């Protein structure tokens, strides 16, 4: 199963690194879109569907927090899973982004395994396409969401 992804980060080196981590983790990427800031991401996403977005917070023009807010306010983007990848690991920032609609958070620098786990949790599947326990407890009910 191939996933279409968008990575939003102002660092080309970090975008390449994230892409490589995803590939090494075993996820098959169909389309891989990149943007250097939130504004570019929204422009590229006009009519484009992806299965998941990964975004940095601190970027020029439009930061990641504003991007998350904008995505959740647009019908065609509101349901797309979103993982924040940032050096800012403060609890208040992570809580604020969760309330805005981010489903996952990985702190830079991160181990490749950490990003893989976050992607599995948010998408609900492993790289091999097997379902993982995203949001379901043993009885099939919803778990509480937390980073």
C-alpha positions in Angstrom: 0.0 0.0 0.0 1.5 3.3 -1.1 1.0 6.5 0.9 1.0 10.1 -0.5 2.8 12.4 1.9 3.6 16.1 2.3 6.6 17.3 4.4 6.6 20.9 5.3 9.9 22.2 6.7 12.0 25.3 5.8 15.2 23.1 5.8 15.7 21.2 2.6 18.2 18.9 4.5 15.5 18.1 7.1 12.9 17.4 4.3 15.4 15.0 2.7 16.2 13.4 6.1 12.5 12.8 6.9 11.9 11.3 3.4 14.9 9.0 3.9 13.6 7.9 7.4 10.2 7.1 6.0 11.7 5.1 3.1 14.1 3.2 5.4 11.1 2.5 7.8 9.5 0.5 5.0 6.6 2.7 4.1 5.9 2.8 0.4 5.5 6.4 -0.7 3.5 7.0 -3.9 3.8 10.8 -4.1 6.0 12.8 -1.9 5.3 16.5 -1.8 7.5 19.1 -0.2 7.0 22.7 0.9 9.3 25.2 2.7 6.6 26.8 4.8 2.9 26.7 5.5 2.0 29.1 2.7 3.7 27.0 0.1 2.0 23.9 1.5 -1.5 25.3 1.2 -0.7 26.6 -2.4 0.4 23.1 -3.4 -2.5 21.4 -1.7 -5.1 23.2 -3.8 -6.9 20.1 -5.2 -4.2 17.7 -4.1 -5.0 14.9 -1.6 -2.3 13.3 0.5 -2.7 10.6 3.2 -0.7 12.5 5.8 1.2 15.8 6.4 4.3 16.1 8.5 5.2 19.7 9.4 7.7 21.7 11.3 6.6 24.6 13.6 9.2 27.3 13.1 9.1 28.4 9.5 9.1 31.8 7.6 5.9 33.2 6.0 3.5 30.8 7.7 4.5 28.7 10.7 3.4 25.2 11.4 0.9 26.2 14.1 -0.9 28.5 11.6 -0.8 25.7 9.0 -2.5 23.3 11.3 -5.2 25.9 12.1 -5.7 26.7 8.4 -5.9 23.0 7.4 -8.5 22.3 10.0 -10.6 25.2 8.8 -10.6 24.0 5.1 -13.1 21.2 4.3 -10.9 19.5 1.8 -7.9 19.4 4.2 -9.6 19.0 7.6 -9.5 15.2 7.8 -5.9 14.7 6.7 -3.8 13.3 9.5 -1.0 15.6 10.6 2.2 15.0 12.6 4.2 17.9 13.9 8.0 17.5 13.9 9.8 20.2 15.9 12.6 21.1 18.3 10.0 22.7 20.5 9.0 19.9 23.0 7.3 22.0 25.6 4.1 20.5 27.0 2.2 23.7 26.4 3.1 23.7 22.7 2.3 20.0 22.2 -1.1 20.5 24.0 -1.9 23.5 21.9 -1.2 21.7 18.7 -3.2 18.7 19.7 -6.2 21.0 20.5 -5.7 22.6 17.0 -5.9 19.2 15.4 -2.5 17.7 15.1 -2.6 13.9 15.7 1.1 13.3 16.4 4.3 15.0 17.6 7.9 14.0 17.1 10.7 16.0 18.7 13.8 16.8 16.7 16.3 15.3 16.8 14.4 12.0 16.7 15.4 8.4 16.1 14.0 6.9 12.9 12.1 4.3 15.0 10.3 7.2 16.8 9.0 8.7 13.6 8.0 5.3 12.3 6.0 4.6 15.5 4.3 8.0 15.2 3.3 7.4 11.6 2.0 3.9 12.5 -0.1 5.3 15.3 -1.5 8.2 13.2 -2.2 6.2 10.1 -3.3 3.1 11.9 -1.1 0.8 9.7 2.4 -0.6 9.7 4.7 -0.2 6.7 3.6 -3.7 5.6 -0.1 -2.5 5.6 -1.1 -4.4 8.7 -3.6 -2.6 11.0 -2.1 -1.3 14.3 -4.1 -0.2 17.4 -4.7 3.4 16.3 -7.4 4.6 18.5 -8.9 1.3 19.4 -8.7 -0.4 22.8 -9.0 -4.2 23.3 -12.8 -4.0 23.2 -12.8 -1.9 20.0 -13.6 1.4 21.7 -11.8 4.7 21.4 -8.8 5.4 23.5 -8.0 8.9 24.7 -5.8 10.8 22.4 -2.4 12.0 23.7 1.1 12.7 22.5 
